[in-house]
C-alpha cells in the first residue's frame, strides 16, 4: 500500500511576516487591505505571500474587519449583454485585489433591488456596485452608505446622493443620432427603452441621471436645432418584458402615421424591435430605419448591419471596480478610463418613404 503523504500545513500570517522580515501586525494590514503600510513593507509581504502560497482565512478576515472578500453587484437585467460585459470588467479588476463577485439580478424592480442590497450587506460584502432602477427612491442605498459600506453607482446616477458614479458621456453621440436621422429626412422617430416610469413620457420629464435621459435629450436637441418638435408619444418606456416591448412596437408601427425610424436603448431591446419589424414584413432601411445602442458582434453580422452607438462597456465595469477598490483602501491608479460613446454608421439608416413628412428647411 502506498504511504499517504501528510497534508501540507497552510502558511499563516505569522509565516508570511517571518519570511518578509516584518511584524505580524504589518503583514496582517498588508494582506488584509486595511490600515497603513509603506510601499516597501507591502512589496515584501506580497512577495513572501506568493512564495509561501499564502491563502487568507476569509472567515477570520470577515470577523476582524466586518467584511468579506466579496463584492456585491446589483443589476437590472443580466440577460442584457450590456450588464454581462460590464460584469466581466468588474470581475477581472477585483480578482487581482483578492475579491470575488456576488451577482444579483432585480428585473429593474425597486423592491427586489432593496432586498438584494439588504441581503448582500448581511453577507458582509466588502462593497457594492449598483445600477439603480430609481433615481428618487434610494433609502436602501443611503442606509448602506450611512452604515459605512462602500457603494459605487454604475450606468445611472442619483441626484443629491454623494456616491461615486461611473457613467458614459452620451451628449455628443446622442446628438449625432438625432442629426443623422433628421438629415435623412425622418421626423417620426421612435425611442424604446426598458427604463421604468410611472407615466407616459412628456417633454421635460425627469428621467434622472440615466443614459436614457441623455439619449432622449440628444434627439430633442437635434429637433430644436432643425426647428421642429419631437412628438413625445414616440418615446416608449417600461419595455421590461416581451409583451411590453411588443405593445410599444405596436404603438409605434401600427398607428396611422407610424414611426419611420426607431432608436433602441440597448441590444436586447434592439433584438425585440427587429423581431417585431420582421413580423410586419417591413424592410430595413427601405420601410423603417433602426439605430441601436451598444455594439455587439451580431449587430454587424445581420443584414443590413445596424447603425449603433458603441460604448466602452467593459471599461465601464473596470472603472466601477477601480472606484470601489479605492474606497476600500486599495492602491488603484487615480486616472479614470475615458468613457465616451461613439456613433458607428452602417446600413440600417436610409431615407423614409416619399410620403413621410420632411423637416422644414430654414
RODO-2510 file (C-alpha; in nm, 4 decimals, decimal comma):
residues 362
     n   res          X          Y          Z
     1     x     0,0000     0,0000     0,0000
     2     x     0,1289     0,3416    -0,0934
     3     x     0,2028     0,5543     0,2073
     4     x    -0,0164     0,8664     0,2095
     5     x     0,1764     1,1893     0,2474
     6     x     0,0689     1,4045     0,5402
     7     x    -0,1222     1,7196     0,4409
     8     x     0,0946     2,0240     0,3889
     9     x     0,0464     2,2906     0,6543
    10     x    -0,1002     2,6083     0,5099
    11     x     0,1025     2,9253     0,5532
    12     x    -0,0213     3,1693     0,8164
    13     x     0,0110     3,5446     0,8561
    14     x     0,2894     3,4791     1,1088
    15     x     0,4749     3,2686     0,8488
    16     x     0,4465     3,5465     0,5914
    17     x     0,5634     3,8046     0,8473
    18     x     0,8733     3,5994     0,9335
    19     x     0,9576     3,5436     0,5665
    20     x     0,9138     3,9135     0,4884
    21     x     1,1053     4,0281     0,7943
    22     x     0,8200     4,2458     0,9237
    23     x     0,5911     4,2378     1,2231
    24     x     0,2762     4,0250     1,2254
    25     x     0,0654     4,3399     1,2543
    26     x     0,2282     4,4900     0,9440
    27     x     0,1789     4,1678     0,7493
    28     x    -0,1865     4,1485     0,8568
    29     x    -0,2536     4,5052     0,7418
    30     x    -0,0828     4,4473     0,4079
    31     x    -0,2619     4,1180     0,3431
    32     x    -0,5987     4,2415     0,4679
    33     x    -0,6053     4,5651     0,2709
    34     x    -0,6754     4,7798     0,5756
    35     x    -0,4671     5,0239     0,7757
    36     x    -0,1488     5,1931     0,6532
    37     x     0,1722     5,0234     0,5455
    38     x     0,4661     5,1546     0,3459
    39     x     0,5253     5,0591    -0,0157
    40     x     0,8397     4,8704     0,0925
    41     x     0,6543     4,6636     0,3516
    42     x     0,3707     4,5934     0,1072
    43     x     0,6182     4,4740    -0,1551
    44     x     0,7988     4,2454     0,0921
    45     x     0,4744     4,0969     0,2249
    46     x     0,3261     4,0334    -0,1200
    47     x     0,6459     3,8621    -0,2360
    48     x     0,6591     3,6439     0,0757
    49     x     0,2911     3,5521     0,0470
    50     x     0,3367     3,4450    -0,3145
    51     x     0,6448     3,2397    -0,2277
    52     x     0,4683     3,0599     0,0580
    53     x     0,1400     3,0144    -0,1291
    54     x    -0,0434     3,2025     0,1429
    55     x    -0,4239     3,1980     0,1234
    56     x    -0,6165     3,4301     0,3558
    57     x    -0,8671     3,2935     0,6069
    58     x    -1,1748     3,4735     0,4803
    59     x    -1,3895     3,3914     0,7832
    60     x    -1,1283     3,5385     1,0164
    61     x    -1,0924     3,8425     0,7924
    62     x    -1,4683     3,8938     0,7937
    63     x    -1,4776     3,8754     1,1723
    64     x    -1,1850     4,1148     1,2138
    65     x    -1,2833     4,3753     0,9561
    66     x    -1,6622     4,3339     0,9396
    67     x    -1,6446     4,2499     0,5695
    68     x    -1,5751     3,9524     0,3474
    69     x    -1,3703     3,9227     0,0311
    70     x    -1,6834     3,9527    -0,1840
    71     x    -1,8117     4,2427    -0,3911
    72     x    -2,1890     4,2669    -0,4393
    73     x    -2,3065     4,3665    -0,7877
    74     x    -2,6735     4,4521    -0,8397
    75     x    -2,8073     4,4973    -1,1950
    76     x    -3,1488     4,5204    -1,3551
    77     x    -3,1280     4,2519    -1,6236
    78     x    -2,8398     4,0087    -1,6528
    79     x    -2,9928     3,8803    -1,9784
    80     x    -2,8872     4,2140    -2,1260
    81     x    -2,5402     4,1664    -2,2753
    82     x    -2,4542     4,5197    -2,1631
    83     x    -2,4537     4,4127    -1,7990
    84     x    -2,2833     4,0823    -1,8762
    85     x    -1,9863     4,2561    -2,0387
    86     x    -1,9682     4,5139    -1,7599
    87     x    -1,9669     4,2321    -1,5048
    88     x    -1,6668     4,0799    -1,6831
    89     x    -1,4827     4,4091    -1,6445
    90     x    -1,5730     4,4303    -1,2754
    91     x    -1,4714     4,0706    -1,2090
    92     x    -1,1386     4,0993    -1,3926
    93     x    -1,0468     4,4121    -1,1969
    94     x    -1,1413     4,2970    -0,8457
    95     x    -0,9926     3,9489    -0,8859
    96     x    -0,6447     4,0969    -0,8821
    97     x    -0,7223     4,2543    -0,5442
    98     x    -0,8390     3,9218    -0,3987
    99     x    -1,2161     3,9657    -0,4282
   100     x    -1,4909     3,7566    -0,5806
   101     x    -1,8221     3,8850    -0,7177
   102     x    -2,1710     3,8064    -0,5928
   103     x    -2,4255     3,8984    -0,8612
   104     x    -2,7943     3,9753    -0,8045
   105     x    -3,0480     4,0385    -1,0823
   106     x    -3,3501     4,2578    -0,9959
   107     x    -3,5544     4,2764    -1,3184
   108     x    -3,5494     4,6556    -1,2707
   109     x    -3,7769     4,6145    -0,9664
   110     x    -3,7171     4,8559    -0,6779
   111     x    -3,8348     4,6185    -0,4036
   112     x    -3,6107     4,3435    -0,5395
   113     x    -3,3184     4,5852    -0,5521
   114     x    -3,3694     4,6974    -0,1909
   115     x    -3,3945     4,3339    -0,0766
   116     x    -3,0790     4,2449    -0,2703
   117     x    -2,8811     4,5259    -0,1097
   118     x    -3,0000     4,4204     0,2356
   119     x    -2,9096     4,0561     0,1760
   120     x    -2,5644     4,1458     0,0460
   121     x    -2,4975     4,3659     0,3479
   122     x    -2,5941     4,0767     0,5742
   123     x    -2,3409     3,8653     0,3858
   124     x    -2,0820     4,1288     0,4822
   125     x    -1,9769     4,2095     0,1278
   126     x    -1,6857     4,4494     0,1235
   127     x    -1,8708     4,6894    -0,1040
   128     x    -2,1497     4,7283    -0,3571
   129     x    -2,1710     4,8208    -0,7251
   130     x    -2,5322     4,9012    -0,8119
   131     x    -2,7116     5,0006    -1,1323
   132     x    -3,0060     5,1686    -0,9548
   133     x    -3,3510     5,1333    -1,1069
   134     x    -3,4744     5,4560    -0,9451
   135     x    -3,3135     5,7976    -0,9110
   136     x    -3,5544     5,9076    -0,6378
   137     x    -3,6313     5,6089    -0,4121
   138     x    -3,2878     5,5445    -0,2715
   139     x    -3,3268     5,4876     0,1033
   140     x    -3,1662     5,1413     0,0808
   141     x    -2,8532     5,2879    -0,0784
   142     x    -2,8418     5,5752     0,1678
   143     x    -2,8628     5,3227     0,4533
   144     x    -2,5734     5,1213     0,3086
   145     x    -2,3641     5,4357     0,2801
   146     x    -2,4574     5,5516     0,6305
   147     x    -2,3569     5,2098     0,7635
   148     x    -2,0042     5,2609     0,6351
   149     x    -2,0284     5,0311     0,3343
   150     x    -1,8559     5,1423     0,0140
   151     x    -2,1106     5,1918    -0,2660
   152     x    -2,0478     5,2779    -0,6323
   153     x    -2,3256     5,3511    -0,8816
   154     x    -2,2965     5,2024    -1,2292
   155     x    -2,4530     5,3328    -1,5512
   156     x    -2,7048     5,5537    -1,3673
   157     x    -2,6600     5,8293    -1,1136
   158     x    -2,8761     5,9644    -0,8341
   159     x    -2,9497     6,3284    -0,7624
   160     x    -2,8337     6,4597    -0,4230
   161     x    -2,6577     6,1390    -0,3176
   162     x    -2,2802     6,1720    -0,2871
   163     x    -2,1663     5,8396    -0,4290
   164     x    -1,9014     5,7593    -0,6887
   165     x    -2,0851     5,7171    -1,0183
   166     x    -1,9491     5,5589    -1,3366
   167     x    -2,1388     5,6657    -1,6478
   168     x    -2,0678     5,7119    -2,0172
   169     x    -2,0750     6,0581    -2,1714
   170     x    -2,3532     6,0306    -2,4328
   171     x    -2,4044     6,4002    -2,5056
   172     x    -2,2230     6,4175    -2,8392
   173     x    -2,3201     6,0686    -2,9639
   174     x    -2,6903     6,1151    -2,8828
   175     x    -2,6968     6,4463    -3,0658
   176     x    -2,5328     6,2814    -3,3663
   177     x    -2,8027     6,0112    -3,3679
   178     x    -3,0729     6,2779    -3,3845
   179     x    -2,8930     6,4730    -3,6554
   180     x    -2,8276     6,1577    -3,8623
   181     x    -3,1953     6,0612    -3,8683
   182     x    -3,3196     6,4136    -3,9241
   183     x    -3,0720     6,4713    -4,2066
   184     x    -3,2009     6,1513    -4,3682
   185     x    -3,5491     6,3061    -4,3629
   186     x    -3,7028     6,1335    -4,0607
   187     x    -3,9442     6,3208    -3,8412
   188     x    -4,1352     6,0449    -3,6639
   189     x    -3,8513     5,8899    -3,4655
   190     x    -3,9431     5,6312    -3,2036
   191     x    -3,7350     5,5535    -2,8964
   192     x    -3,7829     5,2305    -2,6977
   193     x    -3,6373     5,1650    -2,3521
   194     x    -3,6868     4,9353    -2,0553
   195     x    -3,6439     5,2239    -1,8125
   196     x    -3,9342     5,2287    -1,5703
   197     x    -4,1563     5,5345    -1,5440
   198     x    -4,4878     5,5929    -1,3689
   199     x    -4,6389     5,7810    -1,6620
   200     x    -4,6046     5,8165    -2,0363
   201     x    -4,3142     6,0303    -2,1457
   202     x    -4,3697     6,4043    -2,1744
   203     x    -4,1302     6,6812    -2,2699
   204     x    -3,9284     6,7840    -1,9669
   205     x    -3,9965     6,4638    -1,7706
   206     x    -3,7197     6,3933    -1,5193
   207     x    -3,5575     6,0666    -1,6248
   208     x    -3,2882     6,1002    -1,3598
   209     x    -2,9153     6,0766    -1,4168
   210     x    -2,9585     5,7964    -1,6671
   211     x    -2,8347     5,7095    -2,0164
   212     x    -3,1968     5,7300    -2,1348
   213     x    -3,2191     6,0909    -2,0185
   214     x    -2,9022     6,1768    -2,2120
   215     x    -3,0159     5,9977    -2,5275
   216     x    -3,3644     6,1471    -2,5319
   217     x    -3,2206     6,4940    -2,4709
   218     x    -2,9788     6,4422    -2,7621
   219     x    -3,2617     6,3709    -3,0058
   220     x    -3,4748     6,6552    -2,8691
   221     x    -3,1839     6,8953    -2,9086
   222     x    -3,1387     6,7856    -3,2699
   223     x    -3,5082     6,8561    -3,3313
   224     x    -3,4760     7,2011    -3,1751
   225     x    -3,1796     7,2763    -3,3993
   226     x    -3,3901     7,1725    -3,7013
   227     x    -3,6768     7,3991    -3,5941
   228     x    -3,9100     7,1065    -3,5321
   229     x    -4,0672     6,9334    -3,2327
   230     x    -4,0356     6,5670    -3,1454
   231     x    -4,3677     6,4000    -3,0627
   232     x    -4,3305     6,2736    -2,7008
   233     x    -4,5760     5,9909    -2,7772
   234     x    -4,2981     5,8312    -2,9814
   235     x    -4,0867     5,7728    -2,6678
   236     x    -4,1817     5,4347    -2,5214
   237     x    -4,0566     5,3468    -2,1737
   238     x    -4,1309     5,0453    -1,9493
   239     x    -4,0479     4,7870    -2,2190
   240     x    -3,9415     4,5426    -1,9479
   241     x    -4,0928     4,2229    -2,0922
   242     x    -4,1628     4,0655    -2,4312
   243     x    -4,5277     4,1674    -2,4088
   244     x    -4,4465     4,5235    -2,3057
   245     x    -4,1957     4,5571    -2,5881
   246     x    -4,4450     4,4169    -2,8407
   247     x    -4,7019     4,6682    -2,7187
   248     x    -4,4533     4,9552    -2,7524
   249     x    -4,3688     4,8491    -3,1089
   250     x    -4,7389     4,8221    -3,1960
   251     x    -4,7932     5,1783    -3,0755
   252     x    -4,5046     5,2955    -3,2942
   253     x    -4,5525     5,0857    -3,6078
   254     x    -4,9291     5,0305    -3,6318
   255     x    -5,0502     5,3883    -3,5865
   256     x    -5,1926     5,5811    -3,8843
   257     x    -4,8704     5,7832    -3,9017
   258     x    -4,6146     5,5185    -3,7999
   259     x    -4,2620     5,5904    -3,6912
   260     x    -4,0201     5,5924    -3,9823
   261     x    -3,7192     5,5274    -3,7592
   262     x    -3,6693     5,3574    -3,4218
   263     x    -3,3842     5,4074    -3,1759
   264     x    -3,3305     5,1090    -2,9446
   265     x    -3,1989     5,1776    -2,5961
   266     x    -2,9829     4,8639    -2,5812
   267     x    -2,9021     4,5459    -2,7727
   268     x    -3,1720     4,3394    -2,6020
   269     x    -3,4367     4,5968    -2,6945
   270     x    -3,2931     4,6012    -3,0469
   271     x    -3,3401     4,2258    -3,0881
   272     x    -3,7046     4,2571    -2,9833
   273     x    -3,7676     4,5531    -3,2114
   274     x    -3,6081     4,3726    -3,5072
   275     x    -3,8367     4,0750    -3,4431
   276     x    -4,1437     4,2993    -3,4438
   277     x    -4,0308     4,4663    -3,7661
   278     x    -3,9804     4,1268    -3,9325
   279     x    -4,3258     4,0053    -3,8239
   280     x    -4,4785     4,3026    -4,0040
   281     x    -4,2875     4,2273    -4,3237
   282     x    -4,1083     4,5625    -4,3103
   283     x    -3,7664     4,6093    -4,4696
   284     x    -3,4706     4,7906    -4,3168
   285     x    -3,3953     5,0624    -4,4171
   286     x    -3,6456     5,0839    -4,7058
   287     x    -3,9537     5,0868    -4,4817
   288     x    -3,8007     5,1799    -4,1482
   289     x    -3,4598     5,2831    -4,0170
   290     x    -3,3089     5,1427    -3,6959
   291     x    -3,0338     5,2628    -3,4624
   292     x    -2,9252     5,0654    -3,1548
   293     x    -2,7167     5,1451    -2,8515
   294     x    -2,4306     4,9022    -2,7784
   295     x    -2,2065     4,7488    -3,0425
   296     x    -2,2025     4,3710    -3,0116
   297     x    -2,0768     4,1374    -3,2897
   298     x    -2,4256     4,0362    -3,4058
   299     x    -2,5141     4,3975    -3,4917
   300     x    -2,2574     4,3919    -3,7714
   301     x    -2,3326     4,0382    -3,8908
   302     x    -2,7048     4,0785    -3,9596
   303     x    -2,8368     4,2099    -4,2911
   304     x    -2,8308     4,5017    -4,3143
   305     x    -2,5678     4,5750    -4,0482
   306     x    -2,7040     4,8021    -3,7759
   307     x    -2,6007     5,1585    -3,7170
   308     x    -2,5042     5,1622    -3,3492
   309     x    -2,3737     5,3787    -3,0698
   310     x    -2,0752     5,1946    -2,9259
   311     x    -1,9853     5,2444    -2,5630
   312     x    -1,6884     5,1054    -2,3665
   313     x    -1,8960     4,8693    -2,1526
   314     x    -1,6071     4,6510    -2,0364
   315     x    -1,4089     4,9583    -1,9336
   316     x    -1,7156     5,0900    -1,7504
   317     x    -1,7107     4,7771    -1,5391
   318     x    -1,3385     4,8100    -1,4746
   319     x    -1,3734     5,1756    -1,3772
   320     x    -1,6600     5,0975    -1,1386
   321     x    -1,4435     4,8299    -0,9779
   322     x    -1,1495     5,0686    -0,9536
   323     x    -1,3651     5,3307    -0,7843
   324     x    -1,4838     5,0738    -0,5312
   325     x    -1,1341     4,9421    -0,4661
   326     x    -1,0148     5,2953    -0,3976
   327     x    -1,2958     5,3331    -0,1455
   328     x    -1,1803     5,0091     0,0174
   329     x    -0,8297     5,1456     0,0632
   330     x    -0,6520     4,9721    -0,2234
   331     x    -0,3813     5,1472    -0,4204
   332     x    -0,5526     5,1892    -0,7551
   333     x    -0,4381     5,4430    -1,0162
   334     x    -0,6363     5,7641    -0,9783
   335     x    -0,6638     5,8328    -1,3513
   336     x    -1,0005     5,7443    -1,4977
   337     x    -1,0564     5,5480    -1,8159
   338     x    -1,2138     5,7580    -2,0952
   339     x    -1,5812     5,6626    -2,1066
   340     x    -1,7233     5,8174    -2,4217
   341     x    -1,9759     5,6828    -2,6710
   342     x    -1,9233     5,6810    -3,0463
   343     x    -2,1721     5,6611    -3,3354
   344     x    -2,0871     5,3931    -3,5935
   345     x    -2,2808     5,4394    -3,9176
   346     x    -2,3715     5,1250    -4,1099
   347     x    -2,6546     5,0353    -4,3446
   348     x    -2,9707     5,0403    -4,1296
   349     x    -3,0474     5,4102    -4,1794
   350     x    -3,1962     5,5408    -4,5008
   351     x    -3,4467     5,7972    -4,6194
   352     x    -3,8113     5,7495    -4,5195
   353     x    -4,0739     5,6662    -4,7801
   354     x    -4,1748     5,9573    -5,0078
   355     x    -4,4961     6,0051    -4,8114
   356     x    -4,3102     6,0767    -4,4874
   357     x    -4,3138     6,4286    -4,3550
   358     x    -3,9972     6,6273    -4,4019
   359     x    -3,8151     6,8615    -4,1654
   360     x    -3,8847     7,2212    -4,2701
   361     x    -3,5821     7,3744    -4,4357
   362     x    -3,4645     7,7052    -4,2988
***
